[in-house]
Amino acid sequence: MHINFKKTRLIALFVLSISLFAILFGRLFYIQVINRNFYKELAAKQHKLFIELVPRRGGIYDRRKRILATYLEVPSIYAVPRQIIEKKYVARALADAFDLDEEDLLKKLERDNYFAWVKRKITGDEEARLKKLDLNGVYLNKEKKRFYPAGELACHVLGIVNIDNQGLEGVELAYDRILKGEPGWRRSFRDAKLREINYARAEVLPARDGFGVVLTIDEIIQHIIEKELDFLVKEYRPDAVSIVAIEPSTGEVLGLANYPAFDPNQLDRIEMDSVRNRAITDSFEPGSVFKIVTASAVIEEKAADLEEEFFCENGTYRVARRVLHDYRGYGTLTFREVIEKSSNIGTVKAASRLGKEKLCEYITKFGFGKNTGIDLPGETRGIMRDPSGWSESDMTTVPMGQGIAVTPIQLASAVSAIANDGVLMKPHVLKEILNTEGITVREEKPKPVRRVLSKEEALKVKELLMGVVERGTGRRARLDNFTASGKTGTAQKVNPKGGYFKNKYIASFVGFAPSREPRVALVVSLDNPRGEHLGGRVAAPAFKRIMENILSYLEVESDRDETKRSS
């Protein structure tokens, strides 16, 4: 009986062994023969490695090809979750060392992935910290980081990129397609520890690096502008400042700066309000600087001669249910003196001869009420109402710069048209595009928009505005070695709740120099300066300091003595 039981057990074990062998053999046969291709592909897929090759972002240069934006190779931290056993420990260690959210890190590490970013584009100190931790499954990888050598310089023109080097603002956004290049790839193989092997046999599609962009901005002129901007901020504590310099004959923007500003190298410290390019986005009632448009229209239409006299009502004038005031009480002034002394009453009287349709026609010709078309993102068109909706009182406010809203770039463009013998040019910041070898593949040409004034009448306006600087409200803008033409402006700030603030002003100056052969047009605008608030006392001296430095840098020959001889 015992022998039979033992025999039976042996037979059972034999049958079981045969069965297991048969199952195993069948499984192997299924895998290696019947479904051979499927498992072959699966095994290959587990060992295949696909690496994206990131292109180098093209550089940004000033007009003399000095570098404004480039890139650096910097370390980034990544993890291979499949290699990490003590996930909670690693998450806590990384969170403590790099000020990261431990819970978010743990979620990343608990996923069954081959790759997870921990922290990208770290500093040298952080790199040393990671090496000291010596964590299994956590590694360093080199990435390309955008770098701006001059920090805040021209930040509103250059803009910013995100962590993945995609343009978000400024030139970085406007020309992102040109700068970013095209990614490539490398197909290779990896071992059990996920290290690349058989590199020599890899398939490669090289990345195409981005093209370079040369701007119209001049780094030295930009420095001059920003140095003055810093002084204005310290001296007058304004809410905001915008300064724009343009070459009148081409529309090329030589410099553009705003306050508040930001350092594009410090993405995590940027306040979004400071990123706004106020020179093209913020509109305001311009006040008396807008009289350059009214005066131009009056002269072009021959509605008044420069020596024609206007009675300025001794400083108070009731018209269209409004009372107009001048800063000082004037009696009889020639039209030349009306503009030089910035008489609101004389300006409105001269403008009344044009009528609202004709005045509006010139406002539109000068480019107000629509975008200038500058190649920077975010431009607004200001506020310009259709004349069909104007009331009688609008003809008493718009000629002197109330009831209309403009941007600094519009003002710079308009005054450039006067400087350019009456031809309005499209403002732009792109000068050239360079291929990866540094060869110019595209050159931006000046783009005339329209003729606003005849050459003869534009010359009269130039002379008129030169009188503002020589004898009028713009005397503090008078240059030592050059003639200059321009106009002051002091405008009460509009209260969003209605009416105007009593003690908040926009102080501005627009002009160009030298007067007869202008090289640079300039707009200086301060929003709510403290202490002194008059454009002639705040913005005009800033114009003088900036313009003298720019013309000296450009080695423009003095025309001051020549003007004296001809007068």
Residue pairs with C-beta under 8 A, 6 or more apart in sequence:
31 39
32 39
47 189
47 190
47 191
48 187
48 188
48 189
48 190
49 186
49 187
49 188
49 189
49 190
49 196
50 185
50 186
50 187
51 185
51 186
51 187
51 188
51 196
52 183
52 184
52 185
53 183
53 184
53 185
53 186
53 204
53 205
53 206
53 207
54 143
54 144
54 165
54 183
54 207
55 180
55 181
55 182
55 183
55 184
55 207
55 208
55 209
55 210
56 71
56 144
56 181
56 207
56 209
56 210
57 71
57 144
57 146
57 161
57 165
57 179
57 180
57 181
57 209
57 210
58 178
58 179
58 180
58 181
58 209
58 210
58 211
58 212
58 213
58 434
58 436
59 67
59 68
59 69
59 70
59 71
59 212
59 213
60 67
60 68
60 69
60 158
60 171
60 172
60 179
60 212
60 213
60 215
61 67
61 68
61 212
61 213
61 214
61 215
61 434
62 68
62 214
62 215
62 217
62 218
62 219
62 222
63 214
63 215
63 216
63 217
63 218
63 252
63 254
63 431
64 218
64 219
65 214
66 219
67 149
68 148
68 149
68 150
68 153
68 154
68 158
68 215
68 217
68 219
69 146
69 147
69 148
69 158
69 172
70 146
70 147
70 149
71 144
71 145
71 146
71 147
71 165
72 144
72 145
72 147
73 142
73 143
73 144
73 145
74 121
74 122
74 142
74 143
74 144
74 145
75 121
75 122
75 126
75 127
75 140
75 141
75 142
75 143
76 117
76 119
76 120
76 121
76 122
76 140
76 141
76 142
76 143
77 94
77 98
77 117
77 118
77 119
77 120
77 122
77 126
77 130
77 138
77 139
77 140
77 141
78 115
78 116
78 117
78 118
78 138
78 139
78 140
78 141
79 90
79 108
79 109
79 115
79 116
79 118
79 137
79 138
79 139
80 113
80 114
80 115
80 116
80 137
80 138
80 139
80 194
81 87
81 108
81 109
81 110
81 111
81 112
81 113
81 114
81 116
81 137
82 112
82 113
82 114
82 137
83 136
83 137
83 193
83 194
84 90
84 109
84 135
84 136
84 137
84 138
85 136
87 106
87 109
87 110
88 106
90 109
90 135
90 136
90 137
90 138
91 102
91 105
91 106
91 109
92 102
93 133
93 135
94 100
94 105
94 118
94 119
94 133
94 135
94 138
95 101
95 102
95 105
96 102
97 129
97 130
97 133
98 118
98 119
98 122
98 126
98 129
100 118
100 119
105 118
108 116
108 117
108 118
109 116
114 194
118 138
119 126
120 143
120 163
121 143
121 145
121 163
122 130
127 140
130 138
130 140
144 165
145 165
146 160
146 161
146 165
146 172
146 264
147 265
148 155
148 158
148 263
148 264
148 265
150 219
151 263
151 264
151 265
152 226
152 261
152 262
152 263
152 264
153 219
153 222
153 223
153 226
154 217
154 219
154 222
154 255
154 256
154 257
155 170
155 261
155 262
155 263
155 264
156 169
156 170
156 256
156 257
156 258
156 261
156 275
156 277
156 278
156 279
157 170
157 171
157 215
157 217
157 253
157 256
157 277
157 376
157 429
158 170
158 171
158 172
158 264
159 167
159 168
159 169
159 170
159 171
159 172
159 173
159 174
159 264
159 377
160 167
160 168
160 169
160 170
160 172
160 264
160 267
160 270
160 275
161 167
161 168
161 172
162 168
162 267
163 267
165 180
166 176
166 180
167 173
167 174
167 175
167 176
167 179
167 180
169 275
169 277
169 377
169 378
170 277
170 376
170 377
171 213
171 215
171 376
171 429
171 430
172 179
173 377
174 375
174 376
174 377
175 213
175 375
175 430
178 210
178 211
178 213
178 433
179 210
179 211
179 212
179 213
180 210
181 207
181 208
181 209
181 210
181 211
182 207
182 208
183 207
184 204
184 205
184 206
184 207
184 208
185 204
185 205
186 202
186 203
186 204
186 205
187 202
187 203
187 204
188 196
188 197
188 198
188 199
188 201
188 202
188 203
189 196
189 197
189 198
189 201
190 196
190 197
191 197
208 436
209 436
211 433
211 434
211 435
211 436
211 441
212 433
212 434
212 435
212 438
213 430
213 432
213 433
213 434
214 430
214 431
214 432
214 433
214 434
214 440
215 429
215 430
215 431
216 247
216 250
216 252
216 253
216 254
216 428
216 429
216 430
216 431
216 444
217 253
217 254
217 255
217 256
217 429
218 254
218 255
220 553
221 245
221 254
221 255
221 550
221 553
222 254
222 255
222 256
222 257
224 255
224 546
224 549
224 550
224 553
225 243
225 245
225 255
225 256
225 257
225 546
226 257
226 261
228 243
228 542
228 545
228 546
229 241
229 243
229 257
229 258
229 259
231 542
232 238
232 241
232 259
232 526
232 529
232 538
232 542
233 241
233 259
236 526
236 529
236 530
236 531
236 532
236 538
237 529
237 530
237 531
238 259
238 526
238 527
238 528
238 529
238 530
239 527
239 528
240 258
240 259
240 260
240 278
240 282
240 526
240 527
240 528
241 257
241 258
241 259
241 524
241 525
241 526
241 527
242 257
242 258
242 259
242 278
242 279
242 282
242 408
242 523
242 524
242 525
243 255
243 256
243 257
243 258
243 279
243 408
243 522
243 523
243 524
243 525
243 542
243 546
244 253
244 255
244 256
244 279
244 408
244 409
244 411
244 412
244 522
244 523
245 253
245 254
245 255
245 256
245 412
245 520
245 521
245 522
245 546
245 550
246 252
246 253
246 254
246 412
246 413
246 416
246 427
246 520
246 521
246 522
247 254
247 519
247 520
247 521
248 416
248 417
248 419
248 420
248 425
248 512
248 518
248 519
248 520
248 521
249 420
249 425
249 446
249 518
250 425
250 446
251 413
251 416
251 425
251 426
251 427
251 428
251 446
251 447
252 427
252 428
252 429
252 431
252 446
253 374
253 427
253 428
253 429
254 520
254 550
256 277
256 279
256 409
256 429
257 279
258 276
258 277
258 278
258 279
260 271
260 273
260 274
261 274
262 270
262 271
262 274
262 275
263 269
263 270
264 270
276 282
276 378
277 376
277 378
278 408
279 407
279 408
279 409
280 372
280 374
280 376
280 378
280 379
280 380
280 407
280 408
280 409
281 378
281 379
281 380
281 407
282 380
282 407
282 408
282 527
283 380
283 382
283 383
283 405
283 406
283 407
284 405
284 406
284 491
284 493
284 494
284 506
284 525
284 527
285 401
285 402
285 403
285 404
285 405
285 491
285 492
285 493
285 494
285 506
286 401
286 404
286 406
286 411
286 489
286 491
286 506
286 508
287 400
287 401
287 402
287 489
287 490
287 491
287 492
287 506
287 508
287 535
288 342
288 344
288 400
288 401
288 473
288 487
288 488
288 489
288 490
288 491
288 535
289 401
289 411
289 487
289 488
289 489
289 508
289 509
289 510
289 535
290 398
290 399
290 400
290 401
290 404
290 406
290 489
291 339
291 342
291 347
291 399
291 400
291 401
291 487
292 414
292 415
292 418
292 461
292 465
292 487
292 510
293 362
293 363
293 366
293 368
293 414
294 347
294 350
294 351
294 359
294 399
294 400
295 335
295 339
295 347
295 350
295 461
295 464
296 362
296 366
296 418
296 452
296 453
296 457
296 458
296 461
297 303
297 351
297 354
297 358
297 359
297 361
297 362
298 304
298 335
298 350
298 351
298 353
298 354
299 306
299 453
299 457
299 460
299 461
299 464
300 362
300 453
300 454
300 457
301 354
301 358
303 350
303 353
303 354
304 310
304 335
304 350
304 353
305 335
306 334
306 335
306 336
306 460
306 464
307 334
307 335
307 336
308 334
308 335
309 332
309 333
309 334
309 335
310 332
310 333
310 334
310 335
310 338
310 343
310 345
310 346
310 349
310 350
311 331
311 332
312 326
312 329
312 330
312 331
312 332
312 333
312 338
312 343
312 345
312 346
312 349
313 345
314 329
314 330
314 331
315 325
315 326
315 328
315 329
315 330
315 345
316 323
316 324
316 325
316 326
316 329
317 323
317 324
317 325
317 345
317 348
318 324
319 348
319 396
320 391
320 392
320 393
320 395
320 396
321 392
321 393
322 393
322 396
322 397
324 344
324 345
324 348
324 396
325 344
325 345
326 341
326 343
326 344
326 345
327 342
328 341
330 341
330 343
330 345
330 346
333 341
333 343
333 346
335 346
335 350
336 464
336 467
337 343
337 346
338 346
338 347
338 350
339 347
339 464
339 465
339 467
339 468
339 472
339 487
340 464
340 467
340 468
340 471
340 472
340 473
341 472
341 473
342 468
342 472
342 473
342 487
342 488
344 400
347 399
347 400
348 395
348 396
348 399
348 400
350 399
351 359
351 395
351 399
352 395
354 362
356 387
356 390
356 394
356 395
357 387
359 387
359 395
359 398
359 399
360 384
360 386
360 387
360 390
362 452
363 369
363 384
363 398
363 404
364 370
364 384
365 424
365 450
365 452
366 413
366 414
366 417
366 424
366 452
367 410
367 413
367 414
367 417
367 424
367 449
368 382
368 384
368 404
368 406
368 410
368 414
369 381
369 382
369 383
369 384
370 381
370 384
371 379
371 380
371 381
372 379
372 409
372 410
372 413
372 426
372 427
373 379
373 426
373 427
373 449
374 409
374 426
374 427
374 428
374 429
375 428
375 429
375 430
376 429
379 407
379 409
380 407
382 404
382 405
382 406
382 407
382 410
383 404
383 405
384 404
384 405
385 394
385 403
385 404
390 398
394 403
397 403
398 404
401 489
401 491
402 491
405 494
408 523
408 525
409 427
411 508
411 510
411 523
411 525
412 427
412 510
412 521
412 522
412 523
413 424
413 425
413 427
414 424
414 510
415 486
415 510
415 511
415 512
415 521
415 523
416 424
416 425
416 427
416 512
416 521
417 423
417 424
417 425
417 452
417 453
417 458
418 453
418 458
418 461
418 462
418 465
418 485
418 512
419 462
419 485
419 512
419 518
419 521
420 458
420 518
421 453
421 455
421 458
421 459
422 451
422 452
422 453
422 454
422 455
422 457
422 458
423 448
423 449
423 450
423 451
423 452
424 448
424 449
424 450
424 451
424 452
425 446
425 447
425 448
425 449
426 446
426 447
426 448
426 449
428 444
428 447
430 444
431 443
431 444
432 440
432 442
432 443
432 444
433 440
433 441
433 442
434 440
434 441
435 441
453 461
462 485
462 515
462 516
462 518
463 485
463 515
464 485
465 485
465 486
465 487
465 511
465 515
466 483
466 484
466 485
466 515
468 474
468 485
468 486
468 487
468 488
469 475
469 477
469 478
469 483
469 484
469 485
469 486
469 511
470 478
473 488
473 535
473 536
473 540
474 486
474 487
474 488
474 509
474 511
474 536
474 540
475 536
475 540
476 536
476 537
476 540
476 541
476 544
477 484
477 486
477 488
477 509
477 511
477 536
477 540
477 541
477 543
477 544
477 547
478 484
478 544
479 513
479 544
479 547
479 548
479 551
479 560
480 548
480 560
481 548
481 551
481 558
481 560
482 513
482 514
482 547
482 548
482 551
482 556
482 558
482 559
482 560
483 513
483 514
483 515
483 516
483 559
483 560
483 563
484 511
484 512
484 513
484 514
484 515
484 543
484 544
484 547
485 511
485 512
485 513
485 515
485 518
486 509
486 510
486 511
486 512
486 540
486 543
487 509
487 510
487 511
488 508
488 509
488 534
488 535
488 536
488 539
488 540
489 506
489 507
489 508
489 509
489 510
489 535
489 539
490 505
490 506
490 507
490 508
490 533
490 534
490 535
490 536
491 505
491 506
491 508
492 500
492 501
492 502
492 504
492 505
492 506
493 500
493 501
493 504
493 505
493 506
493 527
493 528
494 500
494 501
495 501
504 528
505 528
505 529
505 533
505 534
506 525
506 526
506 527
506 528
507 525
507 526
507 529
507 533
507 534
507 535
507 537
507 538
507 539
508 523
508 524
508 525
508 526
508 535
508 539
509 522
509 523
509 524
509 535
509 536
509 539
509 540
509 542
509 543
510 521
510 522
510 523
510 524
511 521
511 522
511 543
511 547
512 518
512 520
512 521
512 522
513 519
513 520
513 522
513 547
513 551
514 551
514 556
514 559
515 559
515 563
516 559
517 559
519 551
519 554
519 556
520 547
520 550
520 551
520 554
522 543
522 546
522 547
522 550
524 539
524 542
524 543
524 546
525 539
526 538
526 539
529 538
532 538
